[in-house]
Amino acid sequence: MPGLHPARVGLPRGPERTSSRGAGPHGLQARLNGSSGLLHGLPPAPAHNVGMIIQSLLDTDLYKFTMMQAVLHQYPGAIVQYRFKCRTPGIDLARYIDQINAEIDHLCSLRFSAEELEYMRRLRFVKPDFVDFLGLFHLDRKYITLRPSSTVPGEIELDITGPWLHTIMFEVPLLAIINEVWFRNTTTPDFAEGERRLQAKTALLRDTPGFANCRIADYGSRRRYSRQWHGTMLPMLRDALGPQFVGTSNVHFARLYGMTPHGTMAHEYLQAFQALGPRLRDSQVAALESWAREYRGDLGIALSDVVGLEAFLRDFDTYFCKLFDGVRHDSGDPFTWGDRMLAHFKANRTDPTSKILVFSDGLNIEKVMQLFDYFRGRCQVAFGVGTHLTNDLGPTPLNIVIKMVRCNGQPVAKLSDSPGKSMCDDPGYLAYLRQVFELK
């Protein structure tokens, strides 16, 4: 898309890569066996369940690191609680709880390698003291409680409680673990079908006239079918799309493949400010100002749906419109949302064509192309595609989440623009939050 490049959206540039545009993979099994040389750092055997699932602490999304750095510098003493929820009915995860526990134990044994720390140090927005902290960091098992549900047969209760600084990195690898444990026990992988589907998606985007500037990134770490498949499909995606593929949210694979890592902030960052000191009504403004203090205009994509779009637009004034590079959509109708955001930029004397709308809510390639066409010439657009890329081999993906529910002993919540996405165990607080932000 015109003008969209890593420097504009607050992302580090990856090393220059050459690719055979449209050439596609030279045999899926060769890639899974490692004979193509693409799967450095991955188990070479094609077996579905060989090895532990998480092999690197970098195997997570970039925004976990960018938020973690801000927490280290501004709120190192905050205490938070996260809770797991499986939104897909009828899923019996409890029978695999021993396997999940074993994977968590392994996750908590990992440390950053010298090479990984050096990679982080080269990212322009990462500060030296944060890398020094990562050199001492590990995930601590004592902050996790996992047990079968006492009320719903087959469900699990997963709770993470502890210092925000020391628990923020649990979410993505835990979701990846639960996903992969489920699929390795309940499905037989059909990698050939996954390759066929991926080729059809890339061909649609690559070969349709008028979409050469429509570019996508992979946002699929947390709900991927498996680590093996994730590591296999990323080079396939890059080779098939060329410059239409701009990178991945996964820092581990970005490092291995010389791709650009993508990400800024997640909902939890703004949620936490509901309990970090400012008036509740000022919490969203305080979070955005905190982000600006940490990154001084870099990593400038704001998340718009923590307390709904109406409240966001009231808080996202002319100062923020001019300061931030753009905004990210993650719930509600994306076309209506985009129209309202562009009108808001205009009303705040900001040229919409200089701003980026980032779409990341349940996208597939068809929806990406519809959105690109709808906003063509009106602004810059970027797309993060997740499950549709990393977990489309035939079996139905799980809808699982881990959300922050408390900070410093007080409830926090997300009031999503999509029904069913909100998660809070305190209905009284939800009602109060709606009242404070004047939501219906």
C-alpha positions, 0 to 999 in steps of 0.5 A, a space after each residue: 500500500 502506498 507509503 506503508 513501510 516499517 518506519 511509518 508503522 513503527 516496526 523494525 526493518 527485517 533484512 532484505 530478502 529475495 523471493 521467487 514471487 509466485 513460485 510456491 513451495 517445492 514440495 510440502 514434505 521436503 519442507 517439513 523434513 527440513 531438506 529445503 533448509 527453511 526450517 532452521 531451529 525446528 524439529 526436522 522430523 515430520 512427526 506431529 507430536 515430536 518435542 515440546 511445543 515452545 522452544 524459545 521465549 521469542 515464540 510469542 507476539 512482538 507486542 508482548 515485548 513492547 508492552 513489557 518494556 513499558 511496564 518495566 519502566 513505568 509500572 514494575 510493581 503492578 499486580 495482575 490476574 489473567 484468566 483463560 476461557 474456551 469459547 468453543 462449546 463441548 471441548 474437553 481439555 481437562 483430559 489433557 491437563 497432564 500434557 498441558 502441565 508438562 508443557 508449562 513446566 518446560 516453558 518455565 525452564 526456558 531462558 533467552 539465548 545470547 543470540 536472541 538477546 542480541 536480536 532484541 538489542 538491534 530492534 530500534 525501539 528496544 532499550 538496553 536496560 530492557 534487554 539486560 532485564 530479559 537476560 535475567 528473565 524466566 517465566 515462573 511456574 508459581 504464578 500459574 494455577 491449572 486444574 479441571 473445572 469444578 463446575 463444568 465437566 471437561 473444562 479447565 480453570 487456568 489462572 495467572 496471578 502475579 507481578 505484571 512484569 513477570 506474567 505478561 509473557 504467559 498468554 501467547 505461549 499458553 494459548 499455543 500450548 493448549 491449541 497444539 495439545 488439543 489438535 495433536 490428540 484429536 486430529 490427524 494433520 493434513 499438511 497437504 490440505 493446508 498447503 493447498 488452501 494456503 496456495 489458493 489464498 495466496 493466488 487469490 491475493 497475488 493474481 487478482 488485478 488491482 491488488 498489488 499494493 494490498 499487503 498482509 502480515 501473519 498474526 496467528 501465533 496464539 491459535 495456530 495448528 502447531 509450531 511445526 505448521 507455523 514455521 512451515 507456512 511462513 516461508 511458503 507465504 513469503 515465497 508466494 506473495 513476495 512484497 505483498 507479505 510484510 512480516 509476522 507478529 511472531 518474534 521467533 520466526 521473524 528472527 529465524 527467517 529475516 522477516 519484519 516483526 509486527 506489533 504495538 499494544 494489546 487490550 491489556 495495556 489499556 485495561 490495566 490503566 483502569 486500576 493504575 491510578 487515574 480517574 476511571 474516566 481518564 484511564 484510556 487517555 492515561 494509557 495513550 499518554 504512557 505509551 507516548 512517554 515510552 516510545 516518543 511517537 514510535 510504535 504509533 498504532 492505537 487500539 480503539 475498542 477497549 471501552 468501545 469506539 464511542 468512548 475512544 473517539 471522545 478521548 482520541 483528540 487532535 493531539 492523539 490524532 496527530 501524534 499516532 500513525 494510526 489505529 487498529 480495529 479488532 471488533 465491530 463492523 470494520 467498514 463502519 469503524 473505518 468510515 468513522 475513524 476517517 471522519 474523526 481524523 478530518 474533524 480533528 484537522 488531520 489528513 486521513 491519507 497520512 494515517 494507517 487503519 490496521 485491521 486484525 479482527 477475524 480476517 480472511 483473504 476475501 475480507 482483506 481484499 474487500 476492505 482494501 478496495 473499500 478504503 482504496 485511496 482514502 487512507 493507508 491500510 494494513 492487515 493482520 491475518 491470524 487463524 485463517 493462515 496458521 490453522 486452516 488444515 481442515 479441523 475447526 479451530 478453537 476459540 480460546 482467550 486469556 484476558 486480564 481480569 484484575 489489576 492491583 486487586 481491582 477488576 478491569 474489563 474490555 467493553 468490546 464492540 462485538 458481542 461475546 468478546 467482553 470478559 469480566 467476572 464482576 457484573 457490577 464493575 461492568 455496569 459502572 464502567 459503562 456508566 462512567 464512559 456513557 455507554 448504552 
